[in-house]
């Protein structure tokens, strides 16, 4: 092998090594973005989710609930973040919906929506029906607040869990919202 070919081979080898190191660096940066997020687990309702900091808990009642049902709300608002996260939960008697088709159950159960969603415009809705739960994802435009929101509502065995992320309207890909929702698990 002549010197010119050897130099070319060494150059390629170093470029591959640099590319490999760069890819490791990029993937670690992605991991570091969420390394401080902690697990929030609700053993009573059987789920866990990653949150950016410890949530504050409230009990609230719904002004639109026919049964004057109360809901639990956990709020996560970091002062240095433009994102807000909410977890709303309630329990109901699943027998009251036993005659309904699975997809109709989510339409009939009282949902603990927050006030700002009442003023929002629903942009899209997608419903997934699995063996043991129903999930509906909605995207909202909150024009009055210059924000957008994504909600995921789960209905499973007498339990309703609603996850909400609110973020600035100018963010096209809400990566923190995606991480929040993708970390949700039933236990």
C-alpha positions in Angstrom: 0.0 0.0 0.0 1.5 3.3 -0.9 1.6 6.3 1.4 -1.2 8.1 -0.4 -3.6 5.2 0.1 -2.5 4.7 3.7 -3.2 8.4 4.4 -6.7 8.1 2.8 -7.5 5.0 4.8 -6.4 6.8 8.1 -8.5 9.8 7.2 -11.6 7.7 6.6 -10.9 5.8 9.8 -10.7 9.0 11.8 -13.8 10.4 10.2 -15.7 7.2 11.2 -14.4 7.5 14.8 -15.4 11.2 15.0 -18.8 10.4 13.6 -19.3 7.6 16.1 -18.2 9.9 19.0 -20.5 12.6 17.7 -23.5 10.2 17.6 -22.7 9.1 21.2 -22.6 12.8 22.3 -25.9 13.6 20.6 -27.7 10.6 22.1 -26.4 11.4 25.6 -27.6 15.1 25.2 -31.0 13.7 24.4 -30.9 11.5 27.5 -29.6 14.4 29.7 -32.6 16.5 28.7 -34.9 14.2 30.7 -32.6 12.7 33.2 -33.9 14.8 36.1 -37.5 13.8 35.4 -38.9 11.6 38.2 -41.4 8.9 38.4 -44.9 9.8 39.6 -46.8 6.7 40.5 -50.5 6.4 41.6 -50.8 2.9 43.0 -54.5 3.3 43.8 -55.3 3.9 40.1 -52.5 1.7 38.8 -50.3 4.0 36.6 -47.0 5.7 36.5 -45.7 8.6 34.4 -42.5 10.7 34.3 -42.8 14.3 35.4 -40.2 17.2 35.5 -40.7 17.9 39.2 -42.9 16.8 42.1 -46.6 17.6 41.3 -48.9 19.6 43.6 -52.1 17.8 44.5 -55.6 19.3 44.6 -59.1 17.8 45.0 -61.6 19.6 42.8 -65.3 19.2 41.8 -66.7 19.5 38.4 -69.3 22.1 37.8 -70.6 20.1 34.8 -70.8 16.7 36.5 -74.3 15.4 36.9 -73.1 13.4 40.0 -71.2 16.2 41.6 -68.2 14.0 41.4 -64.9 15.1 42.7 -61.6 14.7 40.9 -58.0 14.6 41.9 -55.6 17.0 40.1 -51.8 17.1 40.1 -50.2 20.1 38.6 -46.6 20.5 37.4 -45.5 24.0 36.5 -41.8 24.8 36.5 -41.0 28.4 36.6 -38.1 28.0 34.1 -40.3 26.1 31.6 -42.9 27.1 29.1 -44.7 23.8 29.5 -47.4 23.0 32.0 -48.5 19.5 32.9 -51.7 18.2 34.5 -52.8 14.8 35.7 -56.5 14.5 36.5 -58.1 11.3 37.8 -61.5 10.1 38.9 -63.3 6.8 39.6 -66.8 5.9 38.6 -69.1 2.9 38.7 -68.3 0.9 35.5 -71.7 -0.9 35.8 -73.5 2.4 34.9 -71.9 2.1 31.4 -72.1 -1.7 31.0 -74.9 -1.5 28.3 -72.9 0.9 26.1 -70.5 0.0 23.4 -66.9 0.4 24.4 -66.4 3.5 22.3 -69.5 5.2 23.7 -68.3 4.8 27.3 -65.8 7.6 27.0 -68.4 9.9 25.5 -70.8 9.4 28.5 -68.4 9.5 31.5 -67.9 12.8 33.2 -64.5 14.2 32.3 -62.5 16.5 34.6 -61.6 19.1 32.0 -59.8 22.2 33.1 -61.5 25.6 32.4 -59.1 26.7 29.7 -60.0 23.7 27.6 -63.6 24.8 27.5 -62.5 27.9 25.6 -60.2 25.9 23.3 -60.8 24.8 19.8 -60.3 21.1 19.2 -57.9 20.6 16.2 -57.9 16.8 16.1 -59.1 13.7 17.9 -57.8 10.1 17.7 -59.3 7.3 19.7 -57.6 3.9 20.4 -59.5 1.0 21.8 -57.4 -1.8 23.4 -58.4 -4.9 25.2 -58.5 -3.3 28.7 -58.7 0.4 28.1 -59.8 3.2 25.8 -57.5 6.2 25.0 -58.4 9.4 23.3 -55.8 12.0 22.3 -57.0 15.5 21.4 -55.0 18.5 20.2 -56.3 21.9 21.1 -55.7 25.5 20.1 -55.9 27.8 23.1 -56.0 31.1 21.1 -56.9 33.3 24.1 -53.8 32.1 25.9 -51.6 31.9 22.7 -50.9 28.3 23.6 -51.7 24.8 22.5 -52.6 21.7 24.5 -52.6 18.0 24.0 -54.8 15.8 26.2 -54.7 12.0 26.5 -57.7 10.5 28.3 -57.7 6.9 29.5 -60.7 4.9 30.6 -60.0 1.6 32.3 -62.0 -0.5 34.7 -63.9 2.2 36.5 -61.0 4.7 36.4 -60.5 7.8 34.3 -57.1 9.3 33.9 -56.6 12.5 31.9 -53.1 13.8 31.0 -52.7 17.3 29.8 -49.7 19.3 28.5 -50.0 23.0 27.6 -47.2 24.6 25.6 -46.6 27.9 23.6 -48.3 28.0 20.2 -45.0 28.8 18.5 -43.5 25.4 19.4 -44.0 23.1 16.4 -42.7 19.8 17.9 -43.5 19.7 21.7 -40.8 17.2 22.6 -41.5 17.5 26.4 -45.1 16.7 25.8 -44.2 13.7 23.7 -41.8 12.5 26.5 -44.5 13.0 29.1 -47.2 11.1 27.2 -44.8 8.3 26.1 -43.7 7.6 29.7 -47.3 6.8 30.8 -47.8 3.2 31.8 -50.5 1.1 33.5 -49.2 -1.0 36.3 
